[in-house]
Amino acid sequence: MAKAKTSKPAVKKKGVTRAYWKRYWQLYFLLALPLLYLLIFKYIPMIYIQIAFKKYSIVQSVWEMPWAKNHGFEYFIKAFGNNDFRRALRNTIVLNLLDLVIGFPAPIIFALILNELCFKRFKKVVQTVAYMPHFLSWVIIYSLAIQLFAPGEGLVNMLIERLGGTSIPFLNDAAHWIGTYIGVGVWQNFGWGSIVYLAAIAGINSELYEAASVDGAGRFSKMWHITLPGIKPTIVVLLIMNLGNILGSNFDRPFAFQNNLVMNVADVISTYVYRTGIKGLQFSLTTAVGLFQSVVGVIFLLTANWLSRKLGERGIW
Amino acid sequence: MKKKLIAILLAGSMVALTACGGGDAGNTSAPSTDAPATDAQGADTADAPEAADTSDAATDAAATGELTDGKFAETRHITVEVYDRGNDGGSDPTNNMYTEYIKKGMLEDHNVEVEFVKVPRWTEVEEINNLLAAGTAPDICVTYSYPTILTYADMGGVQDLSGYVEDYKSELTNLWDWLGETNMYWDKDPVDGTIWAIEGKMAVSNRINTFVRKDWLDKLSLQAPTTTEEFEAMLLAFEENKDTLLGADADKMVPYSVSFDVGWRAATLIESFIDPDITDKEYYINGYDDRKLTQNGTKEAVRLLNKWYNQGLMWDNFALYSSGDTTEDDMIKAGYVGAFTHNWDYPFRNGADSINANLQRNIGEEAYFIAIDPFDDSKGTHTKYVNSTAGDRKIFFPITNDEPLASMLYLDWISDPEHIQYLQIGDEGVTHNVLESGAIQTVAATGDPIMNSGMNIDYTITCNGLHFTDEALTKLSQAYNYAEIDPDVVSEADKIAQTDAVPAKNVNVGIIEAEANIGDTLSAKRDQVYDNAVIASEADFDSVWDSMMADYLSSGGQAIMDERAEKWQATFGDADMLP
């Protein structure tokens, strides 16, 4: 896709265009299907964004539904007046920021450490073991968490109690729950996340290391002055994408982990939308919430991208 | 050249692949692509109520004129919702010997073809949403949630049944006989007379019981407790003697078990704290759901639970497992639990897989649960708020139903006592035996005759609970209705469930606007109040309860109570009791 795009501006004259098409039409043909997919599954459904501004009816088509009050913004006003939504918004931001602060550097550090290992085979084993959790669904991870961390009969708490300590409410106290939630998230993702960085590290010119060794650089200064700057563009791109997601949230993870005791800190926008919209039948309200979430996401993404270009990095487009 | 050929081949195979994928995509995107079709249908059927209106003036004969001897001249086709419970070893809920029985009967009696549509039991509301939005909802829909129906009605998705029940009355004798005016008119709006749903009838009004392990009582030579103090002493005795009772598993003991749904699973305790002389008005205003959260004694009841929790008499993890999880049931079946509160017949349900059958198999003949009546109220009685005849399933017709008469005839057919009896007990020697006394004893079946729901309740949508042609036989058979369970234990539970019972009353003051569009949100909040209050430290109890309650009230709870108070005032004036 990128190739086709970059070679396009070079073509100007008509004759050349024909030759170009003759040569490359297969590529465009191959591209057509993914584009069709995007159109059908990503763009056409956007028609239903209107629901956010209309009074939803289960029997009318989206075009026939009457407009909501306050120039169509009734549901946005309602959402921001709603305690639960404000709480979900706060939790989404807090949990995502924590994820970013703790979860984002973890794979980078892991990749750097892994890169320093001399035994190739051991490195491979560690890498495989570390990214395995990525393939477990959150439901399974939650079951594991209950077996390990539940008060009373969880393995970890039993151990703590046998050693004379008092059990820790990992899953049923707000502050501890946040810790567990973030910790498990890091555990699940750091191995998988490190793959990209390892690939980027592999792309660094080895002559740089050799030259540094000749100059007497130690391991740590090589890591600091060569490896890290080498993967900086990758880090920035991933950071931008993560920032775009600051209001987004995946559904499975909070939904699997939340329980009645910690809803105050565990209810995020995606679970709020599910509960209120799909189970509570308030479709317009939750479409409004979803739209708000997406718009803020796009703004974050654009800002971060603009910022990174300003700072001399490449950005994502 | 070769390269080109490969490219074309590749591209071709991709087209083919996506075409295959397209089949799936067609299915999944059905709701959106179908939407315009729904409109067409909606427009068609929008005329239906009018038609009913015009026939209002006409005679019954005209309304049911298409029928000769109750039969249509041309075969009609209707679809009926049935729950899919996904039970172990169950049969296809849309195609088994019981559905065949219904299909055959309807075709013979009314020339109506019946098709069943399965809806997963635990996600029924979401599923029906999708079906309604796609215009493919079954002609006859069933749900437990009246607010859900109101929400649909508000969107214009539900038909008003008031015309049908009157116009077709002459053809609906079984339905009217069985449900009576009480259930037919239960949800009738006092102002505009609309009926969005008909209430299925509960043949048994029993609601909840508290159960205790008989063998534990015997081992510790305790009497069944009859007061709250005795109950507490019993729990403490269980805890103190856990090594005797459970040996190596002593650590796993849970003297009193509840789930995240504390309002239900401690209901006998909570109800005993309500003032037995509570006025109808106060009970109604606080009666949005049956978990009693805002009733006048609930806080003190929960304070007691909180004390027990902090004494280690309850299950640490109760709030971590959500609806439909079997962890607690498994603990009960494994024998770790001393007492619990649940549906009045809970430990007897499901034959060989019932709690009692499991205990007797795993631990010994003497190990089983019996019902007790331990919670005394301020007058020393054991008040229990039981069901009225309504409050069970609600039946409604979506706007896409263009066979209202055939659908009403279906409801009539399914309310015929003979048909109910067959569906409830099946064939002799297969799903039931006739005892010497004449009583009918249910036998667990496998294969095709298996009943996916107890007594085929999912098919007898107008009836919940044993109901035979002969009332005396019904009474006699009640206790034998649970396969593999001692009938005496069942009779005792039945008796206790009825002790000092107060049946629910129908307060119909019209639609409470604040209750529509609330859906699940408020009940989720209610559970959060209960759960957080139970696990709070004793010192924090008041502040936790008050702050959580404030959140519940500000999220719609107060609005509902205010509107209920206001409408009560408008309908009954200053009266505190129902006329």
Interface residues (C-beta under 8 A of the other chain):
Chain A: Q26 F29 L30 L33 L36 Y37 I40 F41 P45 Y48 Y56 S57 I58 V59 Q60 S61 V62 E64 N83 D84 I146 A150 P151 G152 E153 L171 N172 N259 N260 L261 M263 R275 T276 I278 K279 G280 L281 Q282
Chain B: K4 A7 I8 L10 A11 M14 V15 T18 A25 S29 S32 A35 P36 T38 D39 G42 V125 E126 N129 L132 A133 G135 T148 T151 Y152 M155 G156 G157 D251 K252 F260 W315 D316 N317 A319 L320 Y321 S322 I399 N517 I518 G519 D520 T521 A524 D527 Q528 Y530 D531 N532 I535 D551 S554 S555
